[in-house]
Amino acid sequence: MGEKNYSSRRIIRDTLPVLGAVFIAIASVVYILCRSWSNKLYAEKWKDYADCGI
């Protein structure tokens, strides 16, 4: 029984960094997509004023 508990702790210890890296990668992609979407909306909002000299 102690050996099984050690095995499950090892699995958790080995997979936690991988899950953290996957989470960071997904969060980064979501941030980039949201940021580009926001920049696109901002550019569309102000494109009519490009010729007015502001």
trRosetta pair geometry for C-beta under 8 A, 3 or more apart (Angstrom, degrees):
i j d omega theta_ij theta_ji phi_ij phi_ji
1 4 5.7 -50 -152 31 36 111
1 5 6.6 36 151 -18 65 104
2 5 5.6 -53 -151 36 36 113
2 6 6.4 39 151 -20 66 105
3 6 5.6 -52 -149 35 34 114
3 7 6.4 39 150 -24 64 104
4 7 5.5 -52 -150 32 34 115
4 8 6.6 29 154 -16 66 102
5 8 6.0 -54 -148 36 32 106
5 9 6.4 32 153 -17 64 106
6 9 5.7 -55 -148 38 32 111
6 10 6.3 33 153 -22 65 106
7 10 5.7 -54 -149 34 30 112
7 11 6.5 33 152 -21 63 103
8 11 5.6 -47 -147 32 36 113
8 12 6.5 35 153 -16 64 104
9 12 5.8 -55 -150 39 33 110
9 13 6.1 32 152 -19 67 109
10 13 5.5 -54 -142 40 32 112
10 14 6.1 26 158 -16 66 110
11 14 6.0 -61 -145 40 26 106
11 15 6.1 7 164 -6 65 115
12 15 6.3 -66 -136 45 24 98
12 16 6.1 38 164 -40 64 106
13 16 6.3 -41 -140 14 22 116
14 17 7.6 -65 -176 30 30 98
14 18 7.5 15 144 -5 62 115
15 18 5.4 -62 -155 43 50 114
15 19 5.9 49 150 -22 80 106
16 19 5.8 -55 -143 38 30 109
16 20 6.3 33 156 -21 64 106
17 20 5.5 -53 -146 36 33 115
17 21 6.4 34 155 -19 66 104
18 21 5.8 -53 -149 36 31 110
18 22 6.4 31 152 -17 64 106
19 22 5.6 -53 -145 38 33 112
19 23 6.2 36 154 -21 65 106
20 23 5.7 -54 -147 36 30 112
20 24 6.4 29 155 -17 64 105
21 24 5.8 -53 -146 37 31 110
21 25 6.3 33 154 -20 64 106
22 25 5.7 -54 -148 36 31 113
22 26 6.4 28 156 -16 65 106
23 26 5.9 -56 -146 38 29 107
23 27 6.2 28 156 -17 65 109
24 27 5.7 -55 -143 40 30 111
24 28 6.2 34 156 -23 64 107
25 28 5.7 -55 -149 33 29 113
25 29 6.6 27 155 -16 63 105
26 29 5.8 -55 -150 36 33 110
26 30 6.3 31 153 -17 66 107
27 30 5.7 -55 -146 39 32 111
27 31 6.2 35 154 -22 65 106
28 31 5.7 -53 -147 35 30 112
28 32 6.4 29 155 -18 64 105
29 32 5.8 -54 -147 36 31 110
29 33 6.3 29 155 -17 64 107
30 33 5.8 -56 -147 39 30 110
30 34 6.2 27 157 -16 66 109
31 34 5.9 -58 -145 40 28 107
31 35 6.1 27 157 -20 65 111
32 35 5.8 -56 -143 38 28 111
32 36 6.3 24 159 -15 64 108
33 36 6.1 -57 -145 38 28 106
33 37 6.3 28 156 -19 63 109
34 37 5.7 -55 -146 38 31 113
34 38 6.2 32 155 -20 65 107
35 38 5.7 -54 -148 36 30 112
35 39 6.4 30 153 -18 64 106
36 39 5.6 -51 -145 37 34 112
36 40 6.4 39 153 -23 64 103
37 40 5.7 -52 -149 33 31 113
37 41 6.6 30 153 -16 63 104
38 41 5.8 -54 -149 36 32 109
38 42 6.3 34 152 -20 65 107
39 42 5.6 -53 -146 36 33 114
39 43 6.3 33 155 -19 66 105
40 43 5.8 -55 -148 36 30 110
40 44 6.4 29 154 -17 64 106
41 44 5.8 -55 -148 37 32 111
41 45 6.4 37 153 -25 65 105
42 45 5.7 -53 -150 30 30 114
42 46 6.6 -3 163 7 64 110
43 46 6.6 -75 -145 51 27 90
43 47 6.1 49 157 -57 67 99
44 47 5.8 -33 -139 -4 29 119
46 49 5.3 -60 -166 43 71 109
46 50 7.2 102 138 -56 79 76
47 50 5.8 -17 -163 -24 45 117
49 52 5.0 -55 -159 26 68 121
49 54 5.6 -18 161 33 116 128
